[in-house]
Amino acid sequence: MSNGSLDKIDYKILSVLQQDASLSAAEVAEAVGLSQSPCWRRIQRLKDDGYITKIVALLDRQKLGLRAQLFVQVKVVKNDRASLAEFSEAIRAFPEVMECHVVLGVFDFLLRVVAKDMDAYETFYFEKLSRVPHILEVTSYVAASEIKTTTAWPLHV
């Protein structure tokens, strides 16, 4: 396997690991129809080539008491490199910000923010987010309920 080309078995391995990365190499091998050693070598190559970047535990935010989820649109004063870099650096430091995307259109950034509740979000907003330089406008949308959430990429195996 060279970097940039995956075969059907590689995609199967990635698909299995996306569903449960705690599986042993033997269990993954069984699921994809390989013996353990070649499967383990493929997993190592997938890691070395950067297809697998981390293996983490996914936690239940509701059980952890993070009941508020918001999508926040941010418009900055200027779109120059220095302003965007300063904004990006500040946002990376906030654990409440789960995702931050540069978007094209009416606003510049879209953030997914989680907090214990709306009071905690208000504290985050006034004590952290509103103090980030170069922000012109912030619009927050509260997610009333979650219909689907996944970390699995749509791999066509």
C-alpha positions as CSV (number, residue, x, y, z in Angstrom):
1,M,0.0,0.0,0.0
2,S,1.5,3.3,-1.0
3,N,0.4,6.6,0.6
4,G,-2.7,7.7,-1.3
5,S,-4.0,4.4,-2.4
6,L,-6.1,2.1,-0.4
7,D,-7.5,-1.3,-1.4
8,K,-10.8,-2.8,-0.4
9,I,-9.4,-4.6,2.7
10,D,-7.8,-1.3,3.9
11,Y,-11.3,0.3,3.7
12,K,-12.8,-2.6,5.6
13,I,-10.2,-2.2,8.3
14,L,-10.8,1.5,8.6
15,S,-14.6,0.9,8.7
16,V,-14.3,-1.7,11.5
17,L,-12.0,0.5,13.5
18,Q,-14.3,3.5,13.1
19,Q,-17.0,1.5,14.8
20,D,-14.8,0.1,17.6
21,A,-11.2,1.0,17.8
22,S,-10.8,-1.0,21.0
23,L,-10.9,-4.2,19.0
24,S,-7.7,-6.3,19.0
25,A,-5.9,-6.9,15.7
26,A,-7.1,-10.5,15.8
27,E,-10.8,-9.3,16.1
28,V,-10.3,-6.8,13.2
29,A,-8.6,-9.5,11.2
30,E,-11.6,-11.8,11.7
31,A,-14.0,-9.1,10.7
32,V,-12.2,-8.3,7.5
33,G,-11.2,-11.8,6.5
34,L,-7.4,-11.7,7.1
35,S,-5.1,-13.5,9.5
36,Q,-3.8,-11.5,12.5
37,S,-0.3,-10.6,11.3
38,P,-1.1,-9.2,7.9
39,C,-4.0,-7.3,9.5
40,W,-1.7,-5.8,12.2
41,R,0.8,-4.8,9.5
42,R,-1.9,-3.0,7.5
43,I,-3.2,-1.2,10.6
44,Q,0.4,0.0,11.3
45,R,0.8,1.2,7.7
46,L,-2.6,3.0,8.0
47,K,-1.2,4.7,11.1
48,D,2.2,5.5,9.5
49,D,0.6,6.9,6.4
50,G,-1.7,9.2,8.4
51,Y,-5.1,7.5,7.7
52,I,-5.5,6.7,11.4
53,T,-4.5,9.8,13.2
54,K,-5.7,9.0,16.8
55,I,-7.4,6.3,18.7
56,V,-9.6,7.8,21.3
57,A,-12.5,7.1,23.6
58,L,-15.8,8.8,22.7
59,L,-17.6,10.1,25.7
60,D,-21.3,10.7,26.3
61,R,-21.6,14.5,26.7
62,Q,-25.1,14.1,28.2
63,K,-23.9,11.8,31.0
64,L,-21.0,14.2,31.5
65,G,-23.4,17.0,32.2
66,L,-22.7,18.9,29.0
67,R,-26.3,19.5,28.1
68,A,-26.0,22.7,26.0
69,Q,-24.8,22.5,22.4
70,L,-24.7,25.6,20.3
71,F,-23.7,26.4,16.8
72,V,-22.0,29.8,16.7
73,Q,-21.5,32.0,13.6
74,V,-18.6,34.5,13.9
75,K,-17.9,37.3,11.6
76,V,-14.5,39.0,11.9
77,V,-13.6,42.6,11.2
78,K,-11.0,41.9,8.6
79,N,-10.1,38.7,6.7
80,D,-6.4,39.3,6.6
81,R,-4.0,36.5,7.5
82,A,-2.9,38.1,10.8
83,S,-6.4,38.6,12.1
84,L,-7.5,35.1,11.1
85,A,-4.4,33.6,12.7
86,E,-5.0,35.4,15.9
87,F,-8.6,34.4,16.0
88,S,-7.8,30.8,15.3
89,E,-5.1,30.6,18.0
90,A,-7.5,32.0,20.6
91,I,-10.3,29.6,19.6
92,R,-8.0,26.6,19.8
93,A,-7.4,27.4,23.5
94,F,-11.1,27.1,24.4
95,P,-12.1,23.5,25.4
96,E,-15.7,24.4,25.0
97,V,-15.2,24.8,21.3
98,M,-15.4,21.3,19.8
99,E,-15.1,22.3,16.2
100,C,-14.2,25.5,14.3
101,H,-14.6,25.8,10.6
102,V,-13.7,28.6,8.2
103,V,-16.7,29.1,6.0
104,L,-17.5,31.1,2.9
105,G,-20.5,33.4,2.9
106,V,-22.1,35.8,5.2
107,F,-20.0,34.9,8.2
108,D,-16.4,33.7,8.5
109,F,-16.4,30.9,11.1
110,L,-18.8,28.3,12.3
111,L,-18.2,26.9,15.8
112,R,-19.7,24.0,17.6
113,V,-19.7,24.8,21.3
114,V,-20.7,22.6,24.3
115,A,-21.4,23.8,27.9
116,K,-23.0,22.5,31.0
117,D,-26.0,24.7,30.5
118,M,-27.0,28.1,29.1
119,D,-25.6,29.9,32.1
120,A,-22.2,28.2,31.4
121,Y,-22.5,29.2,27.8
122,E,-23.2,32.8,28.8
123,T,-20.1,32.8,31.0
124,F,-18.1,31.3,28.1
125,Y,-19.4,33.9,25.7
126,F,-18.8,37.0,28.0
127,E,-15.5,35.8,29.6
128,K,-13.9,34.2,26.6
129,L,-15.4,34.4,23.2
130,S,-16.4,38.1,23.2
131,R,-12.9,39.0,24.3
132,V,-11.2,37.5,21.2
133,P,-9.8,40.3,19.1
134,H,-11.2,41.1,15.6
135,I,-14.7,39.8,16.2
136,L,-17.4,41.9,14.5
137,E,-20.5,39.8,15.1
138,V,-21.5,36.6,16.9
139,T,-24.8,34.7,16.3
140,S,-25.5,31.7,18.5
141,Y,-28.0,29.0,17.8
142,V,-29.0,26.5,20.5
143,A,-29.4,22.9,19.3
144,A,-32.8,21.8,20.8
145,S,-32.1,18.1,20.2
146,E,-29.6,15.9,18.4
147,I,-30.9,13.7,15.6
148,K,-27.6,12.2,14.5
149,T,-24.0,12.5,15.6
150,T,-21.2,10.3,14.3
151,T,-17.5,10.4,14.0
152,A,-17.4,7.7,11.3
153,W,-16.5,8.9,7.8
154,P,-18.8,7.6,5.0
155,L,-16.4,4.9,3.7
156,H,-17.8,2.9,0.8
157,V,-16.6,-0.6,1.4
